[in-house]
Amino acid sequence: MSTAKGRSFRAGTITALNPQVKNRARTSVFIDGEYAFGILTDLVVQNKLHVGKELNETEVSVLLQDEGMLRAKSKALGYLAYAPRTAYQIRTRLRERGFSDHEIDHTMGDLQDLGYIDDRKYAMEYATARFNHKGYGPERIRRELIADGVSHDDISEAIKATINPEAFAARAKSMVERFQTRVQGTFPERKKKLITYLTRRGYGYIMASEFVQEVLSRSESSKNRT
């Protein structure tokens, strides 16, 4: 008797192969007159299953393993269809859907061989997009990529390769110049608020302090001249 995820399936003779009503892509397999299990219809065709065919325990076990791996791959591809994902995100999603470690490992191997999973490319594209569209600094980009399961090496390489220090500095100063018009208070109060603003957007405290000091000093000098 074969088992899969706590359920038992006995060997025997196939007595019926019925398309499932709610999912025509699946077929219900009956062995010795009783419902045994459901599998993808593609597997029925691939394995040339037919009424009268004898299935031993090993054959049943292999069928069920193939079924699990195909379903896992289908779920992963569906998840990838919406947006690029990291290996960690896909593993987590499949685990949440109840797939076994063996099914997940097999699926991840297939997807990586096909080039559908590339954490380094994901990090590059993510860093570029978050900087260009949101103005996020390196620390925030790093935190978000860590949460997505990207390795520290891939993150560092992505930040270094996609955004140079001069670009970060120019973007940060530009944001401070725009935001300072909405900040009220004394010079120290405004400075503190602007530093907080930049650090929340991913610029380190020392870096943020330098940028804010430069922008505010330039602004104060301009006021004094007028």
KOLTI-738150 format. One record per residue (C-alpha): x negated, y negated, z negated; residue in three letters; residue number from 1. Coordinates in nm, 4 decimals. Layout:
N
<c1: X | c2: Y | c3: Z | code: ALA | pos: NUM>;
...
***
This chain:
226
<c1: 0.0000 | c2: 0.0000 | c3: 0.0000 | code: MET | pos: 1>;
<c1: -0.1458 | c2: -0.3373 | c3: 0.1070 | code: SER | pos: 2>;
<c1: -0.1112 | c2: -0.6566 | c3: -0.0939 | code: THR | pos: 3>;
<c1: -0.1238 | c2: -1.0277 | c3: -0.0135 | code: ALA | pos: 4>;
<c1: -0.0922 | c2: -1.3048 | c3: -0.2718 | code: LYS | pos: 5>;
<c1: 0.0687 | c2: -1.0775 | c3: -0.5249 | code: GLY | pos: 6>;
<c1: 0.3142 | c2: -0.9117 | c3: -0.2843 | code: ARG | pos: 7>;
<c1: 0.2938 | c2: -0.5471 | c3: -0.1784 | code: SER | pos: 8>;
<c1: 0.3390 | c2: -0.4176 | c3: 0.1759 | code: PHE | pos: 9>;
<c1: 0.3455 | c2: -0.0484 | c3: 0.2519 | code: ARG | pos: 10>;
<c1: 0.2245 | c2: 0.1216 | c3: 0.5655 | code: ALA | pos: 11>;
<c1: 0.4552 | c2: 0.3207 | c3: 0.7901 | code: GLY | pos: 12>;
<c1: 0.6390 | c2: 0.3103 | c3: 1.1201 | code: THR | pos: 13>;
<c1: 0.7728 | c2: -0.0127 | c3: 1.2695 | code: ILE | pos: 14>;
<c1: 1.1479 | c2: 0.0287 | c3: 1.3101 | code: THR | pos: 15>;
<c1: 1.2421 | c2: -0.3270 | c3: 1.4121 | code: ALA | pos: 16>;
<c1: 1.0845 | c2: -0.6568 | c3: 1.5206 | code: LEU | pos: 17>;
<c1: 1.3375 | c2: -0.9384 | c3: 1.4859 | code: ASN | pos: 18>;
<c1: 1.2758 | c2: -1.3077 | c3: 1.5680 | code: PRO | pos: 19>;
<c1: 1.3479 | c2: -1.5135 | c3: 1.2582 | code: GLN | pos: 20>;
<c1: 1.6575 | c2: -1.7323 | c3: 1.2800 | code: VAL | pos: 21>;
<c1: 1.5092 | c2: -2.0413 | c3: 1.1134 | code: LYS | pos: 22>;
<c1: 1.1708 | c2: -2.0188 | c3: 1.2828 | code: ASN | pos: 23>;
<c1: 1.1588 | c2: -1.8602 | c3: 1.6260 | code: ARG | pos: 24>;
<c1: 0.7784 | c2: -1.8693 | c3: 1.6183 | code: ALA | pos: 25>;
<c1: 0.7870 | c2: -1.5982 | c3: 1.3508 | code: ARG | pos: 26>;
<c1: 0.8972 | c2: -1.2364 | c3: 1.3617 | code: THR | pos: 27>;
<c1: 1.0342 | c2: -1.0199 | c3: 1.0814 | code: SER | pos: 28>;
<c1: 0.8689 | c2: -0.6783 | c3: 1.0730 | code: VAL | pos: 29>;
<c1: 1.0697 | c2: -0.3805 | c3: 0.9438 | code: PHE | pos: 30>;
<c1: 0.8885 | c2: -0.0639 | c3: 0.8404 | code: ILE | pos: 31>;
<c1: 1.0759 | c2: 0.2620 | c3: 0.7886 | code: ASP | pos: 32>;
<c1: 1.4074 | c2: 0.0793 | c3: 0.8035 | code: GLY | pos: 33>;
<c1: 1.3235 | c2: -0.1900 | c3: 0.5469 | code: GLU | pos: 34>;
<c1: 1.2058 | c2: -0.5490 | c3: 0.5823 | code: TYR | pos: 35>;
<c1: 0.8307 | c2: -0.5499 | c3: 0.5222 | code: ALA | pos: 36>;
<c1: 0.6956 | c2: -0.8956 | c3: 0.6062 | code: PHE | pos: 37>;
<c1: 0.7107 | c2: -1.1872 | c3: 0.8474 | code: GLY | pos: 38>;
<c1: 0.4269 | c2: -1.2885 | c3: 1.0781 | code: ILE | pos: 39>;
<c1: 0.3678 | c2: -1.5268 | c3: 1.3652 | code: LEU | pos: 40>;
<c1: 0.5098 | c2: -1.3960 | c3: 1.6910 | code: THR | pos: 41>;
<c1: 0.1732 | c2: -1.4620 | c3: 1.8570 | code: ASP | pos: 42>;
<c1: 0.0228 | c2: -1.1963 | c3: 1.6299 | code: LEU | pos: 43>;
<c1: 0.2928 | c2: -0.9508 | c3: 1.7332 | code: VAL | pos: 44>;
<c1: 0.1888 | c2: -1.0008 | c3: 2.0953 | code: VAL | pos: 45>;
<c1: -0.1864 | c2: -1.0054 | c3: 2.0298 | code: GLN | pos: 46>;
<c1: -0.1738 | c2: -0.6834 | c3: 1.8288 | code: ASN | pos: 47>;
<c1: 0.0736 | c2: -0.5167 | c3: 2.0676 | code: LYS | pos: 48>;
<c1: 0.3173 | c2: -0.4369 | c3: 1.7903 | code: LEU | pos: 49>;
<c1: 0.6271 | c2: -0.2469 | c3: 1.8983 | code: HIS | pos: 50>;
<c1: 0.9016 | c2: -0.0323 | c3: 1.7538 | code: VAL | pos: 51>;
<c1: 0.7636 | c2: 0.3123 | c3: 1.6841 | code: GLY | pos: 52>;
<c1: 0.4063 | c2: 0.1955 | c3: 1.6251 | code: LYS | pos: 53>;
<c1: 0.2412 | c2: 0.3387 | c3: 1.3150 | code: GLU | pos: 54>;
<c1: 0.0629 | c2: 0.0942 | c3: 1.0853 | code: LEU | pos: 55>;
<c1: -0.1811 | c2: 0.2099 | c3: 0.8208 | code: ASN | pos: 56>;
<c1: -0.2709 | c2: 0.0048 | c3: 0.5134 | code: GLU | pos: 57>;
<c1: -0.5837 | c2: -0.1423 | c3: 0.6712 | code: THR | pos: 58>;
<c1: -0.3913 | c2: -0.2600 | c3: 0.9774 | code: GLU | pos: 59>;
<c1: -0.1231 | c2: -0.4200 | c3: 0.7611 | code: VAL | pos: 60>;
<c1: -0.3887 | c2: -0.5931 | c3: 0.5514 | code: SER | pos: 61>;
<c1: -0.5664 | c2: -0.7301 | c3: 0.8599 | code: VAL | pos: 62>;
<c1: -0.2372 | c2: -0.8556 | c3: 1.0056 | code: LEU | pos: 63>;
<c1: -0.1545 | c2: -1.0438 | c3: 0.6876 | code: LEU | pos: 64>;
<c1: -0.5035 | c2: -1.1918 | c3: 0.6622 | code: GLN | pos: 65>;
<c1: -0.4855 | c2: -1.3096 | c3: 1.0236 | code: ASP | pos: 66>;
<c1: -0.1426 | c2: -1.4564 | c3: 0.9525 | code: GLU | pos: 67>;
<c1: -0.2740 | c2: -1.6542 | c3: 0.6566 | code: GLY | pos: 68>;
<c1: -0.5721 | c2: -1.7896 | c3: 0.8473 | code: MET | pos: 69>;
<c1: -0.3614 | c2: -1.8953 | c3: 1.1455 | code: LEU | pos: 70>;
<c1: -0.1125 | c2: -2.0734 | c3: 0.9208 | code: ARG | pos: 71>;
<c1: -0.3948 | c2: -2.2487 | c3: 0.7361 | code: ALA | pos: 72>;
<c1: -0.5492 | c2: -2.3650 | c3: 1.0628 | code: LYS | pos: 73>;
<c1: -0.2122 | c2: -2.4880 | c3: 1.1879 | code: SER | pos: 74>;
<c1: -0.1565 | c2: -2.6883 | c3: 0.8676 | code: LYS | pos: 75>;
<c1: -0.5048 | c2: -2.8382 | c3: 0.8885 | code: ALA | pos: 76>;
<c1: -0.4619 | c2: -2.9404 | c3: 1.2528 | code: LEU | pos: 77>;
<c1: -0.1295 | c2: -3.1009 | c3: 1.1689 | code: GLY | pos: 78>;
<c1: -0.2954 | c2: -3.2966 | c3: 0.8884 | code: TYR | pos: 79>;
<c1: -0.5744 | c2: -3.4071 | c3: 1.1225 | code: LEU | pos: 80>;
<c1: -0.3252 | c2: -3.5197 | c3: 1.3858 | code: ALA | pos: 81>;
<c1: -0.2309 | c2: -3.8257 | c3: 1.1794 | code: TYR | pos: 82>;
<c1: -0.5830 | c2: -3.9528 | c3: 1.1079 | code: ALA | pos: 83>;
<c1: -0.9458 | c2: -3.8383 | c3: 1.0702 | code: PRO | pos: 84>;
<c1: -1.0068 | c2: -3.6482 | c3: 0.7454 | code: ARG | pos: 85>;
<c1: -1.3056 | c2: -3.5411 | c3: 0.5415 | code: THR | pos: 86>;
<c1: -1.3811 | c2: -3.1790 | c3: 0.4609 | code: ALA | pos: 87>;
<c1: -1.2851 | c2: -3.2462 | c3: 0.0990 | code: TYR | pos: 88>;
<c1: -0.9473 | c2: -3.3924 | c3: 0.1967 | code: GLN | pos: 89>;
<c1: -0.8617 | c2: -3.0945 | c3: 0.4169 | code: ILE | pos: 90>;
<c1: -0.9712 | c2: -2.8407 | c3: 0.1559 | code: ARG | pos: 91>;
<c1: -0.7640 | c2: -3.0189 | c3: -0.1067 | code: THR | pos: 92>;
<c1: -0.4547 | c2: -3.0294 | c3: 0.1151 | code: ARG | pos: 93>;
<c1: -0.4795 | c2: -2.6588 | c3: 0.2025 | code: LEU | pos: 94>;
<c1: -0.5337 | c2: -2.5645 | c3: -0.1614 | code: ARG | pos: 95>;
<c1: -0.2249 | c2: -2.7657 | c3: -0.2572 | code: GLU | pos: 96>;
<c1: -0.0308 | c2: -2.5693 | c3: 0.0051 | code: ARG | pos: 97>;
<c1: -0.1261 | c2: -2.2441 | c3: -0.1649 | code: GLY | pos: 98>;
<c1: -0.3813 | c2: -2.1014 | c3: 0.0774 | code: PHE | pos: 99>;
<c1: -0.6515 | c2: -1.8708 | c3: -0.0568 | code: SER | pos: 100>;
<c1: -1.0202 | c2: -1.9624 | c3: -0.0707 | code: ASP | pos: 101>;
<c1: -1.0888 | c2: -1.7078 | c3: 0.2039 | code: HIS | pos: 102>;
<c1: -0.8256 | c2: -1.8614 | c3: 0.4324 | code: GLU | pos: 103>;
<c1: -0.9536 | c2: -2.2118 | c3: 0.3614 | code: ILE | pos: 104>;
<c1: -1.3197 | c2: -2.1201 | c3: 0.4187 | code: ASP | pos: 105>;
<c1: -1.2355 | c2: -1.9518 | c3: 0.7492 | code: HIS | pos: 106>;
<c1: -1.0301 | c2: -2.2521 | c3: 0.8609 | code: THR | pos: 107>;
<c1: -1.3006 | c2: -2.5012 | c3: 0.7653 | code: MET | pos: 108>;
<c1: -1.5572 | c2: -2.3033 | c3: 0.9623 | code: GLY | pos: 109>;
<c1: -1.3364 | c2: -2.3024 | c3: 1.2717 | code: ASP | pos: 110>;
<c1: -1.2646 | c2: -2.6753 | c3: 1.2490 | code: LEU | pos: 111>;
<c1: -1.6307 | c2: -2.7633 | c3: 1.2023 | code: GLN | pos: 112>;
<c1: -1.7289 | c2: -2.5460 | c3: 1.4992 | code: ASP | pos: 113>;
<c1: -1.4703 | c2: -2.7319 | c3: 1.7079 | code: LEU | pos: 114>;
<c1: -1.6048 | c2: -3.0681 | c3: 1.5918 | code: GLY | pos: 115>;
<c1: -1.2812 | c2: -3.1672 | c3: 1.4174 | code: TYR | pos: 116>;
<c1: -1.4563 | c2: -3.2293 | c3: 1.0845 | code: ILE | pos: 117>;
<c1: -1.7512 | c2: -3.4665 | c3: 1.0711 | code: ASP | pos: 118>;
<c1: -1.7966 | c2: -3.6454 | c3: 0.7391 | code: ASP | pos: 119>;
<c1: -2.0857 | c2: -3.8541 | c3: 0.8689 | code: ARG | pos: 120>;
<c1: -1.8808 | c2: -3.9882 | c3: 1.1595 | code: LYS | pos: 121>;
<c1: -1.5850 | c2: -4.0436 | c3: 0.9253 | code: TYR | pos: 122>;
<c1: -1.8044 | c2: -4.2501 | c3: 0.6913 | code: ALA | pos: 123>;
<c1: -1.9426 | c2: -4.4588 | c3: 0.9783 | code: MET | pos: 124>;
<c1: -1.5984 | c2: -4.5413 | c3: 1.1153 | code: GLU | pos: 125>;
<c1: -1.4513 | c2: -4.6013 | c3: 0.7704 | code: TYR | pos: 126>;
<c1: -1.7289 | c2: -4.8390 | c3: 0.6615 | code: ALA | pos: 127>;
<c1: -1.7044 | c2: -5.0381 | c3: 0.9833 | code: THR | pos: 128>;
<c1: -1.3258 | c2: -5.0677 | c3: 0.9655 | code: ALA | pos: 129>;
<c1: -1.3116 | c2: -5.1644 | c3: 0.5980 | code: ARG | pos: 130>;
<c1: -1.5752 | c2: -5.4320 | c3: 0.6458 | code: PHE | pos: 131>;
<c1: -1.4402 | c2: -5.5741 | c3: 0.9717 | code: ASN | pos: 132>;
<c1: -1.0714 | c2: -5.5715 | c3: 0.8790 | code: HIS | pos: 133>;
<c1: -1.0759 | c2: -5.6119 | c3: 0.5005 | code: LYS | pos: 134>;
<c1: -1.4082 | c2: -5.7781 | c3: 0.4319 | code: GLY | pos: 135>;
<c1: -1.4924 | c2: -5.5151 | c3: 0.1701 | code: TYR | pos: 136>;
<c1: -1.8446 | c2: -5.5082 | c3: 0.0343 | code: GLY | pos: 137>;
<c1: -2.0762 | c2: -5.2072 | c3: 0.0064 | code: PRO | pos: 138>;
<c1: -1.9776 | c2: -5.1098 | c3: -0.3478 | code: GLU | pos: 139>;
<c1: -1.6067 | c2: -5.0847 | c3: -0.2751 | code: ARG | pos: 140>;
<c1: -1.6680 | c2: -4.8981 | c3: 0.0496 | code: ILE | pos: 141>;
<c1: -1.8961 | c2: -4.6617 | c3: -0.1410 | code: ARG | pos: 142>;
<c1: -1.6351 | c2: -4.5987 | c3: -0.4140 | code: ARG | pos: 143>;
<c1: -1.3617 | c2: -4.5260 | c3: -0.1633 | code: GLU | pos: 144>;
<c1: -1.5771 | c2: -4.2867 | c3: 0.0389 | code: LEU | pos: 145>;
<c1: -1.6816 | c2: -4.1039 | c3: -0.2781 | code: ILE | pos: 146>;
<c1: -1.3117 | c2: -4.0605 | c3: -0.3593 | code: ALA | pos: 147>;
<c1: -1.2667 | c2: -3.9109 | c3: -0.0108 | code: ASP | pos: 148>;
<c1: -1.5357 | c2: -3.6543 | c3: -0.0880 | code: GLY | pos: 149>;
<c1: -1.8129 | c2: -3.7892 | c3: 0.1350 | code: VAL | pos: 150>;
<c1: -2.1691 | c2: -3.7145 | c3: 0.0227 | code: SER | pos: 151>;
<c1: -2.3886 | c2: -3.9922 | c3: -0.1158 | code: HIS | pos: 152>;
<c1: -2.6369 | c2: -3.9472 | c3: 0.1693 | code: ASP | pos: 153>;
<c1: -2.3686 | c2: -3.9855 | c3: 0.4372 | code: ASP | pos: 154>;
<c1: -2.2268 | c2: -4.2908 | c3: 0.2598 | code: ILE | pos: 155>;
<c1: -2.5632 | c2: -4.4641 | c3: 0.2282 | code: SER | pos: 156>;
<c1: -2.6444 | c2: -4.3918 | c3: 0.5904 | code: GLU | pos: 157>;
<c1: -2.3067 | c2: -4.5229 | c3: 0.7053 | code: ALA | pos: 158>;
<c1: -2.3342 | c2: -4.8487 | c3: 0.5130 | code: ILE | pos: 159>;
<c1: -2.6928 | c2: -4.9038 | c3: 0.6250 | code: LYS | pos: 160>;
<c1: -2.6235 | c2: -4.8206 | c3: 0.9893 | code: ALA | pos: 161>;
<c1: -2.2973 | c2: -5.0063 | c3: 1.0401 | code: THR | pos: 162>;
<c1: -2.3329 | c2: -5.3275 | c3: 0.8398 | code: ILE | pos: 163>;
<c1: -2.6561 | c2: -5.5182 | c3: 0.7847 | code: ASN | pos: 164>;
<c1: -2.7242 | c2: -5.7318 | c3: 0.4731 | code: PRO | pos: 165>;
<c1: -2.6991 | c2: -6.0546 | c3: 0.6712 | code: GLU | pos: 166>;
<c1: -2.3493 | c2: -5.9626 | c3: 0.7874 | code: ALA | pos: 167>;
<c1: -2.2421 | c2: -5.8792 | c3: 0.4317 | code: PHE | pos: 168>;
<c1: -2.3796 | c2: -6.2101 | c3: 0.3041 | code: ALA | pos: 169>;
<c1: -2.2145 | c2: -6.4150 | c3: 0.5774 | code: ALA | pos: 170>;
<c1: -1.8779 | c2: -6.2449 | c3: 0.5245 | code: ARG | pos: 171>;
<c1: -1.8926 | c2: -6.2858 | c3: 0.1463 | code: ALA | pos: 172>;
<c1: -1.9768 | c2: -6.6561 | c3: 0.1662 | code: LYS | pos: 173>;
<c1: -1.7007 | c2: -6.7108 | c3: 0.4192 | code: SER | pos: 174>;
<c1: -1.4466 | c2: -6.5468 | c3: 0.1864 | code: MET | pos: 175>;
<c1: -1.5646 | c2: -6.7568 | c3: -0.1084 | code: VAL | pos: 176>;
<c1: -1.5360 | c2: -7.0757 | c3: 0.0960 | code: GLU | pos: 177>;
<c1: -1.1768 | c2: -6.9929 | c3: 0.1898 | code: ARG | pos: 178>;
<c1: -1.0712 | c2: -6.8690 | c3: -0.1529 | code: PHE | pos: 179>;
<c1: -1.2243 | c2: -7.1543 | c3: -0.3539 | code: GLN | pos: 180>;
<c1: -0.9616 | c2: -7.3982 | c3: -0.2243 | code: THR | pos: 181>;
<c1: -0.7027 | c2: -7.2049 | c3: -0.4281 | code: ARG | pos: 182>;
<c1: -0.9076 | c2: -7.1850 | c3: -0.7471 | code: VAL | pos: 183>;
<c1: -0.8534 | c2: -7.4444 | c3: -1.0181 | code: GLN | pos: 184>;
<c1: -1.0532 | c2: -7.5310 | c3: -1.3298 | code: GLY | pos: 185>;
<c1: -1.3951 | c2: -7.6511 | c3: -1.4330 | code: THR | pos: 186>;
<c1: -1.7069 | c2: -7.5529 | c3: -1.2419 | code: PHE | pos: 187>;
<c1: -1.7860 | c2: -7.2582 | c3: -1.4778 | code: PRO | pos: 188>;
<c1: -1.4217 | c2: -7.1423 | c3: -1.4665 | code: GLU | pos: 189>;
<c1: -1.4070 | c2: -7.1534 | c3: -1.0890 | code: ARG | pos: 190>;
<c1: -1.7420 | c2: -6.9788 | c3: -1.0642 | code: LYS | pos: 191>;
<c1: -1.6227 | c2: -6.6954 | c3: -1.2887 | code: LYS | pos: 192>;
<c1: -1.3006 | c2: -6.6498 | c3: -1.0912 | code: LYS | pos: 193>;
<c1: -1.4830 | c2: -6.6442 | c3: -0.7587 | code: LEU | pos: 194>;
<c1: -1.7395 | c2: -6.3924 | c3: -0.8830 | code: ILE | pos: 195>;
<c1: -1.4564 | c2: -6.1696 | c3: -1.0047 | code: THR | pos: 196>;
<c1: -1.2898 | c2: -6.2038 | c3: -0.6656 | code: TYR | pos: 197>;
<c1: -1.6017 | c2: -6.0858 | c3: -0.4843 | code: LEU | pos: 198>;
<c1: -1.6837 | c2: -5.8015 | c3: -0.7229 | code: THR | pos: 199>;
<c1: -1.3313 | c2: -5.6643 | c3: -0.6832 | code: ARG | pos: 200>;
<c1: -1.3866 | c2: -5.6591 | c3: -0.3100 | code: ARG | pos: 201>;
<c1: -1.7004 | c2: -5.4545 | c3: -0.3489 | code: GLY | pos: 202>;
<c1: -1.9901 | c2: -5.6965 | c3: -0.3824 | code: TYR | pos: 203>;
<c1: -2.2295 | c2: -5.6324 | c3: -0.6697 | code: GLY | pos: 204>;
<c1: -2.2290 | c2: -5.8811 | c3: -0.9587 | code: TYR | pos: 205>;
<c1: -2.5762 | c2: -6.0202 | c3: -0.8887 | code: ILE | pos: 206>;
<c1: -2.5046 | c2: -6.0519 | c3: -0.5178 | code: MET | pos: 207>;
<c1: -2.1656 | c2: -6.2111 | c3: -0.5845 | code: ALA | pos: 208>;
<c1: -2.3147 | c2: -6.4575 | c3: -0.8346 | code: SER | pos: 209>;
<c1: -2.5752 | c2: -6.5736 | c3: -0.5854 | code: GLU | pos: 210>;
<c1: -2.3216 | c2: -6.6215 | c3: -0.3059 | code: PHE | pos: 211>;
<c1: -2.0744 | c2: -6.8062 | c3: -0.5284 | code: VAL | pos: 212>;
<c1: -2.3443 | c2: -7.0305 | c3: -0.6735 | code: GLN | pos: 213>;
<c1: -2.4644 | c2: -7.1214 | c3: -0.3245 | code: GLU | pos: 214>;
<c1: -2.1163 | c2: -7.2000 | c3: -0.1931 | code: VAL | pos: 215>;
<c1: -2.0087 | c2: -7.3999 | c3: -0.4995 | code: LEU | pos: 216>;
<c1: -2.3341 | c2: -7.5945 | c3: -0.5127 | code: SER | pos: 217>;
<c1: -2.2975 | c2: -7.6858 | c3: -0.1475 | code: ARG | pos: 218>;
<c1: -1.9372 | c2: -7.7871 | c3: -0.2084 | code: SER | pos: 219>;
<c1: -2.0307 | c2: -8.0025 | c3: -0.5087 | code: GLU | pos: 220>;
<c1: -2.3102 | c2: -8.1704 | c3: -0.3145 | code: SER | pos: 221>;
<c1: -2.0692 | c2: -8.2509 | c3: -0.0345 | code: SER | pos: 222>;
<c1: -1.8243 | c2: -8.4076 | c3: -0.2816 | code: LYS | pos: 223>;
<c1: -2.0970 | c2: -8.6194 | c3: -0.4409 | code: ASN | pos: 224>;
<c1: -2.2063 | c2: -8.7537 | c3: -0.1035 | code: ARG | pos: 225>;
<c1: -1.8541 | c2: -8.8673 | c3: -0.0299 | code: THR | pos: 226>;
***
